Amino acid sequence: MTTSQTTRRTVLGGLAAAALALPAATGTAAAVPVLDGRPGPKIGILLYDGFSLLDPTGPAELLSRLPGATVTMIGERRGPVRTDTGRTAVFADRAVSEVDRLDVLLVPGAGNRGTVAAMNNPVLLDWIRRIDRHTTWTTSVCTGALILGSAGLLRERATTYWASAPYLEATFGVRYVPERYVQVGKVITAAGVSAGIDLALFLAAELAGEEVARAVQLAVEYDPQPPFDAGDAAAAGPQLKELALRLLAESQR
């Protein structure tokens, strides 16, 4: 056995031992919640050509840790679906024609090309409307709110990517709210890209309780401390906004 193999086994063994020792060390509070035979939440994330990578994968990382939960990537057809840069793909395990009921639906955002195409895709819009009839939560990340709007599901107020706020208000007649996520009934819209993780934590608490949500946050070590205070569009200057949008556009060519 090589040194690297020995080191790897030691590290993994230490982690496993620590995990096995945790309930005994901390008592019943560390026990995984029991569902009493009830099925866990069925969570479906829609993929379409040109989506932004973190929009679906960030929430999926957290929600897939909920007890009994199933998280399924769903596309217009099965198979790999390309992101907005075209350099990465995520696999859709189910086609929309194969899914008729979900507890949670999440629609990610995309660049202009992907968002506009999805907003004008009758197959996707009809499926979103059908699924929404039975969901506990219908949600979006970033410009996914515009797709929910095209499906006729937005009411009163919503959030989306900051640069799309004027379009959201003018097209769908809802008030843009510059928050990380905005709830109106069972519809929750999240702001741009990284806000999907905050949305996922809210959903985790609603679906499995606050203690589980806190534990999931710790499990993925979500403790953001960015080196720059530049993520708030309301505080950003016009030059930084222009550069941000240019970087997005150039990455999607």
N, C-alpha and C positions, 0 to 999 in steps of 0.2 A: 504493500500500500504506500502511495506517495505521501509526502509531507502535506501537500494541499488537500488530499483526500482525508488524511487524519484530522487536519484542522477543521475541515468542513463537517466531519462527523462530530467532532467535539463541540463545535458551535451549535449545530442543529440539536445535538443531544442535550446540551445545556438549556436551550430554549424549550425543548419538549419537557425536560424535567421541571423547569420553572413553571410551565403551564400546568403540568399535572399536580404540582405542589400548591398552586394558587388557591383552590377551593379549601384545602385543609388549613392553609395559613390564614385565610381571611374569613372563614366561616360560611354560613349559608348565603350571605349577601352576594357572594361571587357566583352563585349558581346560575346557570343559563335558564331563562324563563321557560316555563312549560306551557304548551298551547292547549293542554287538556284534550288532545285528539282533534282539535280544530285545525283545518289547513291554514298555512301561513298566507300572507298576502301575495297575490299574483301581480307582478309589476312588469309592465311592458314598455320598452323604449323604442320609439320609432327611429329608424335610420333611413335616410334618403341621400341621394347623390349630392355631395358638396357640404355635408354637415360639418360643424366644428368639433374637433376631436374630444375636447374636454367636456363639452356639453352633455353627452350621454355617459362617458366613461367615469367622470367624477361622481355623479350620483350613483351609478352602478356599483362603484367600489364600496360605497357606504351601505346602500340598501341591500346588497347581496349578503351582508353580514347579519341581517335581522333574522331572528329565530323562525325557521320554517319558510322564509321568503323564497320566491323564485323570481329571478330577473331575466327576462328574455329580450334579446335584440330582435326587432321585427322590421322587415323591409318590404318593399313592394313585391319582391321575390326573394327567395333564399339565396345566400351567397355573400361574397365580399361587397361592401359598399364603401366607396371612396370618400375621403374627407375633402374639405375645401382646398387644401394644397395639392391634392391628387397623389401625394406621396405615401399616404397611409390608408389602410382600409380596416374596417371592423366587420366581422362576419354576422350576418343576419341569420339566426337559426330558424326563424319562421317567416312565412310570407303573410301579408295582411289577410289574405283569403283563408288562412288557417287559424286565425285568432278572432273570436267573437265576444269574449268576456275578459275583462281585466279589473282588478281592484284599483290599480294606479296606472295611468297613462302619462308618459313623459315625452314631450316633443322637443327635440333640441333645436338650436339655431344653426345658422350657416352664413356664408358670405352672400353677396347679392345674387349671384347665379343660382345657388342652391335654394335660397329662401324664395325667390321669385318663382322658380320652377315648382317648388312644393306648394306654394300658394295657388298655383294654377293647375294643379294635378287633381282632377276629379276623383280618381281612385283613392288617393290618400285622404282627401277632404271628406269623402263619403264614409270612409272607414273610421276616421277620427270621430265623426258625428255619431256613428253607430256605437262605437266603443264608449263614448261619453254617456250614453243613455244609462249605462250600468256601473260606471266607475264610482268609487268612493272619492277619488281625487283625480282631476284632470290637470296636468301641469305642463309648463314649458320652461325652457331656459333660453335666454338671449332673444334672438329674432324668431324663435319658436312661437312667441306670443303673436307675431304677425300671421303665422299659419293657423293658430287657434282663432284669430280674428277672421281669417278667410273662411273658416268653418262655421262662423257665426256664434262662437262660444264666449266672446268677451262681453262683459257688462261693467258699466260704471267707471272702473279704473283698472290699471294694469301697469306693469313695468316691462322693460325690454332693454336691449342694448342702447346706450345713451344716444348714439348717433341716429337711431331709428325712432326716437321719441316723437319728433314732429310728424313723421309718417303714420305712426300708431294713432295719434290723436286725429289727424286729418282724415284718415281712411276709415277708421272704425268708430269714431265718435266717443272714445273713452279717454279718461284723464290719465296722463302719464304721471306716475308717482316714482320719484327717484330713490327707491328703497331696494334692498337686496332681494326681497321677494314680497309679493302683494297677494293677499287672499281675498277673493270675492266669492262667497259660497264655497263650492267645492273646486273652483278653478283657482290655481295658484300660478302666477307668472314670476319668473326670476329674472334678474338683470343679466348683464353680459357674462358669459362663459363661466368664470370662477364662482359666480353666485349660485350656480347649480349645486355646489357642495353645501351651502347654507340651506338651500331648499331641501336637500336630501336629509339634513339633520332635523329640520322641522317635521318632515314626513316620518322619519324614524320615531320621533317622539309621539306623533299621532297614531302610528301603527303599532308600536311596541312599548310605549311608555318612555318617560323622560330618562329614567335610569339606564335603560338600554341605549337610548340615543347618546347619552353622555359616554357610555362605555364604548360605543362605536366610534365616537369622536376621538377617544383616547387610543383605541385600537389602531386607527390610521394616523395617529399623532397629528391631527389637524389643529395646529396652533400657529396660525399665520403671523409672521413677523417680517414682512418684506423689507428689503434694504432701502426702499424708496417710498415716499409718501406721494405716490403719483396715480393711484387707482381711482380717484374720485373725479369724475368728469366735471362736476360743478366747480371744483377748485383748479382745474387745469386751464392753462392759457391756450389761445388759438393756435400757436405754433406747435405745441405738443399734441394737440388734437389732430392737426393736419398731418403730422408725422405718424401718429398712431394709425390713422386711416390709410395713409400711403403704404405703410408696412403691411397692413392687412391685405390691401389690394394687390400689392406686388407678390405676396406669398401665394396668392390664389391664381396666378396666371399659369 
